[in-house]
């Protein structure tokens, strides 16, 4: 059973930075062929796309975070990262990682990011 463990969330002031991590376990095939992504969700709203990185390291970002966030991956460590800079209160949400590939479509448990002064 694939499990995704997220970390790096927390409370940060506007303009600050956070780096989220998500590490996968029990993925037996080559992690490098998986598509990795981050989504976020606020209470009462549906989960929304934040960023994605494909197996060939092509990246795409939501317009709301473009220029402020960077998604990256370390295949040897089976980990995907989301570097978030110039954070705004509107970025406050629970952030979820997503791993899509031969073994299926998997979600992390979520990590809370709160941007507030």
C-alpha positions in Angstrom: 0.0 0.0 0.0 1.5 3.3 -1.1 1.6 5.9 1.6 2.5 9.6 1.2 3.9 11.5 4.2 3.9 15.3 4.0 5.7 17.8 6.0 6.8 21.4 6.1 3.5 23.2 6.7 3.0 25.7 9.4 2.4 29.4 10.3 4.2 32.0 8.4 3.9 35.8 8.1 2.9 37.4 4.8 5.9 37.6 2.5 7.5 34.6 4.1 8.5 31.2 2.7 7.8 27.5 3.3 9.0 24.3 1.7 6.6 21.4 1.6 7.8 17.9 1.2 6.0 14.7 0.4 7.7 11.3 0.5 6.3 8.1 -0.9 6.7 4.7 0.5 6.0 1.2 -0.9 6.3 2.3 -4.6 8.0 -0.7 -6.1 8.4 0.5 -9.7 10.6 3.4 -10.7 9.4 6.5 -8.9 10.8 8.6 -11.8 7.9 7.6 -14.1 5.3 9.0 -11.8 3.6 12.4 -12.2 3.6 14.4 -9.0 1.5 17.3 -8.0 0.3 19.6 -5.3 -3.2 20.7 -4.6 -4.8 22.8 -1.8 -8.2 23.1 -0.2 -9.9 25.6 2.1 -13.0 24.9 4.2 -16.1 24.9 2.0 -14.2 24.8 -1.2 -13.1 22.1 -3.6 -9.5 21.0 -3.9 -7.7 23.1 -6.4 -4.6 22.5 -8.5 -1.4 24.2 -7.4 1.5 22.7 -9.4 2.6 19.6 -11.3 5.8 18.0 -12.4 6.0 15.2 -14.9 8.4 12.4 -15.3 10.5 14.5 -17.7 10.4 17.3 -15.2 8.0 19.5 -17.2 6.3 21.8 -14.7 3.0 23.7 -14.7 1.6 26.1 -12.1 -1.8 27.6 -11.3 -1.9 31.3 -12.2 -2.4 32.2 -8.5 1.0 30.8 -7.6 3.0 31.3 -10.8 6.3 33.0 -10.1 6.1 32.4 -6.3 6.2 28.6 -6.2 8.6 26.0 -7.5 7.8 22.3 -7.7 10.7 19.8 -7.8 11.4 16.2 -7.3 14.1 13.9 -6.0 13.5 10.5 -7.5 16.2 8.8 -5.5 14.4 9.9 -2.3 10.9 9.4 -3.8 10.1 12.9 -2.7 8.3 15.9 -4.2 8.8 19.4 -3.0 6.9 22.7 -3.2 8.9 25.8 -2.4 6.6 28.6 -1.7 7.8 32.2 -1.5 6.2 35.6 -1.1 3.3 33.9 0.7 0.0 35.7 0.9 -3.0 35.2 3.3 -4.9 33.8 0.3 -2.4 30.9 0.2 -3.8 29.7 3.5 -5.1 26.1 3.0 -4.4 22.5 3.5 -1.9 21.3 0.9 -2.1 17.8 -0.5 0.5 16.0 -2.6 -0.6 13.6 -5.4 1.2 10.8 -7.0 -0.1 9.3 -10.2 1.4 6.3 -12.0 1.3 2.6 -12.6 0.5 1.7 -9.0 -2.5 4.1 -9.0 -3.5 7.6 -7.9 -2.5 8.5 -4.4 -3.0 11.4 -2.0 -1.2 12.6 1.1 -2.9 13.3 4.4 -2.5 17.1 3.9 -0.4 19.7 5.7 -1.8 23.0 6.9 -0.3 26.2 5.7 -1.4 29.4 7.4 -0.2 32.8 6.3 -1.0 35.4 8.8 0.5 38.3 10.7 
